[in-house]
Amino acid sequence: MGGRARGRLRVYLGAAPGVGKTYAMLGEARRASERGKDVVVGFVETHGRARTADLLDGLEVLPRRTLTYRDTSFTELDAAAVIERAPVLALIDELAHTNVPGSRNPKRWQDVEEILDAGIDVVTTLNIQHLESLNDVVHEITGVPQRETVPDELVRRAHQIELVDMAPEALRRRLAHGNVYRPESVDAAMANYFRVGNLTALRELALLWLADKVDEQLGRYRTDHGIAGTWEARERVVVALTGGPEGETLVRRAARIAARGRGADLLAVHITSADGLTSGGDPANLVRQRALVEDLGGTYHQVVGDDVPRALLEFARGVNATQLVLGTSRRKRLLTRGVGATTTALSGAIDVHTVPHEATGQGHRVRSQAALTQRRRLAGWALALLGLPLLTAALQPLNLTLPSEILLFLLFVVAVALTGGMWPALTAAVLGFGLLNWFFTPPLRTLTIAEPENVLALAIFVLVAAMVSAVVDLAARRSREAARSRADAEVLSTLAGHVLRGAAALPSLLARMRETFGLTAVTLLEKDDDEPGRWRVVSTSGGIPATSPGTADTDVVIDDRLVLAARGRLLAASDRRVLQAFAAEAAVALRQQRLREAAERAEPLAEADRMRTALLAAVGHDLRTPLASAKAAVESLSSTDVTWSDADRAELLATADESLIKLNRLVSNLLDMSRLQAGALGVKLEPVAIEDVLPHAVDDLGPLGERLASDIPSELPELTADPALLERVLVNLMANALRHSPDGEPVLVSASSHGDSVEIRVIDRGPGIPTEAHERVFLPFQRLGDRDNHTGVGLGLALSRGLTEAMGGTLVPEDTPGGGLTMTISLRRAT
């Protein structure tokens, strides 16, 4: 068996439980068995579905391994038995399953790996939520954490993946018919995990993941078979960006082209030179264009290459692009073809769109900045014009040979090149040629050269001097460009870090900008919508800010609404390139800041929406129960078919009265809670005696009031409260205490005076609550987290605390000595 090749894995992938993965797997197994293939069932879970269980008939099912964990027996896949049996094909359900402790492997996918290594083909099932890479995404969508995951790499290496798809509505119908879960679990499943939105999102995840897998397989097939041409299996539009002002036009045009093909990809690419010193584009433009590409759902890429057309086409073919969007050249060419013409000539099967724009033909070759400072260039000219005559005068008495004199002149020209650059060195070379000819080449003092070797030596001298001058100048220029690029890169990397810092990104960014360029103030301005022509300061750093672009020393236009204004000094053109990148990132930081603010504003609305949802879910039973009781009592009393005795009539009237009292109390609690949250609850404070309020509260409890005991001192002073609200608080607290007290145990209401306050205690002997949950019980609808929804809406304690605080008091829970809970109301003593 050790010599057998590794088995092949086939995965039935589904968006959610119940789409039919196991059913499809068993159907394939039956077909394979009918064709004579040796098939065994290693582990299949039918979940009580009869039609799925029927498909097991006639298939060989291997015994499962039984394990005991915490006094409970479990059955698991017996991987060793599968390997020993050595079938051609094994069916193993639920790839993501976690095995019981004590199993051969912690995870079932590890069992499957061993079976595959033994040369056995495996067919398995998997839901998309169990893929490791999608774990956090699924948690965010459904709110349900997935603790059982499978490495993506294992699934990607599968020989075949088949999607078992089902529309969300169809899956919900299956769920409602009891074909997925037991009837008692259906309502909860449909209200939570199996919502249409959740299922739609999971379905999209499954389709996209599988599409990427298919695309990967296609790319591997093309590579294995040496296929370099473009296969238009999926539209991919590549737009080439140079960093010029036309980039946004090209991106939008490419996005429109991509939008015509459903599911088409948009990719933007910028080609930078291989030396990394210059990218040929404006960094600020590239930042804005990258943000635009990502806003349109595309991706941005940067490729290194000196031959722009070939690098562009290599990238396009590498991503299997079908269309390429270029801008017309900004330079007027006379002798050479532009990038667009060269790319089109070499494009092959890729369609090339050349898009005209406003900057067409208006570009010019940017002059390179001088490699050396003006002082060094002047020193080079002085050395060339004055040093050569001095060198000539110094060499004449020495009577050296001509080759030695040429080498000394060449050394001098190199010194001039190192000092002043190329042009002084070329001038020194020409001047040195004349001096060597006149003073040192026979016949002397004439321009005639007698020996041909001397002509060759002088010519080589001029050529070498020119070449050395050019190399020295280029090295100096590149050195300066490298230093400049390194400085710009350091600034831009710091800039990118500031944008990722969160809430303080924009102020920090402006402060960094001010420090980098030595400015006194940097301000981000935005057009005022209320007053046309006026500008509004969005954020500023430093001294007195510029209030409009005209009052700034340097301004950078970001878009038609935003301008970055700097004060302190005029910036050089080279500084403006980096400043524009700062400006573009400032716009991104502003957008992120406003998105965060919008999310923060939306959070209370979402919380209110969750509160309303909880309210609707909570009050359903509490409203229906008293309404149903009252309605049944009234209908019974009004019925003419039955003759009621006086006792029955009185009982029905009492039932209706009690139900309506409960309903009235619930509605009152809901209205008061709404008023509290809206800050519209009217409170009338006055001196109140607890002896006057407590009897009314006890009466509101009806028969339950018989279980109450009170301990109110006769000398207790009056307190400051709203009598009606205090009564409501006492009713809620006493009803809650009675509900949780054991039968036969009274609830005690006591009161005492402490300094400037009066405390009222409602004491029960119930189970109490943990100390860490003392504050949680005051949350509205807290009962929704309890074991059932049939004992109240859970507003009593939340409302009681709200009403107490509205009267200027406090309500705190304490543990009752000996067991139970004490609710203590503290209110100001009346003066």
Secondary structure as UniProt FT lines:
FT   TURN            2..3
FT   STRAND          9..14
FT   TURN            17..18
FT   HELIX           21..34
FT   TURN            35..36
FT   STRAND          39..43
FT   TURN            47..48
FT   HELIX           50..54
FT   TURN            55..58
FT   STRAND          60..61
FT   STRAND          65..69
FT   TURN            70..71
FT   STRAND          72..76
FT   HELIX           79..85
FT   STRAND          89..92
FT   TURN            95..96
FT   TURN            101..102
FT   HELIX           108..117
FT   TURN            118..119
FT   STRAND          121..127
FT   HELIX           128..130
FT   HELIX           132..134
FT   HELIX           135..142
FT   HELIX           152..156
FT   STRAND          160..164
FT   HELIX           168..176
FT   TURN            177..178
FT   HELIX           183..191
FT   TURN            192..194
FT   HELIX           196..224
FT   TURN            225..226
FT   TURN            232..233
FT   STRAND          236..241
FT   TURN            245..246
FT   HELIX           247..260
FT   TURN            262..263
FT   STRAND          265..272
FT   TURN            274..275
FT   HELIX           283..295
FT   TURN            296..297
FT   STRAND          299..304
FT   HELIX           308..318
FT   TURN            319..320
FT   STRAND          323..327
FT   HELIX           339..346
FT   TURN            348..349
FT   STRAND          351..355
FT   TURN            358..362
FT   HELIX           374..382
FT   HELIX           383..387
FT   HELIX           388..395
FT   HELIX           396..398
FT   HELIX           402..420
FT   HELIX           422..435
FT   HELIX           436..440
FT   TURN            444..445
FT   HELIX           452..499
FT   TURN            500..501
FT   TURN            503..504
FT   HELIX           505..517
FT   STRAND          521..527
FT   TURN            532..533
FT   STRAND          535..542
FT   HELIX           549..551
FT   STRAND          554..557
FT   STRAND          562..567
FT   HELIX           573..638
FT   HELIX           646..678
FT   STRAND          686..688
FT   HELIX           690..700
FT   HELIX           702..707
FT   STRAND          708..711
FT   TURN            714..715
FT   STRAND          719..721
FT   HELIX           723..740
FT   TURN            743..744
FT   STRAND          747..754
FT   TURN            755..756
FT   STRAND          757..763
FT   HELIX           771..773
FT   TURN            774..775
FT   HELIX           776..778
FT   TURN            780..781
FT   HELIX           782..785
FT   HELIX           796..806
FT   TURN            807..808
FT   STRAND          810..815
FT   TURN            817..818
FT   STRAND          821..829
//
